[in-house]
Amino acid sequence: MAANEEIKIVLQVGTELRITNKGEVVVSNPELELAREDRAANAVLLYRFNADRGEHVFRLVEPVADHKHMKVHRAND
């Protein structure tokens, strides 16, 4: 992975996401075989690693939560 290059990580329920101290990304999902299918995703993240700063950066791109059914969300709803 080149410095500050973003990679797309597609997450589904049950996905295991591991990132090493060097920024190597390992995504596995023992429960589903739909890996990397955006339409089957529960969330899509963009990830980049800045080795100079030792910093891992994640950005949520596509959440799955349906916020249309309520005007206001409260904790635990």
Buried (B, 14 or more C-beta within 10 A) or exposed (E): BEEEEBEEBBBBEEBEBEBEEEBEBEBEBEEEEEEEEEEEBBBBBBBBBEEEEEEBEEEEBBEEEEEEEEEEEEEEE
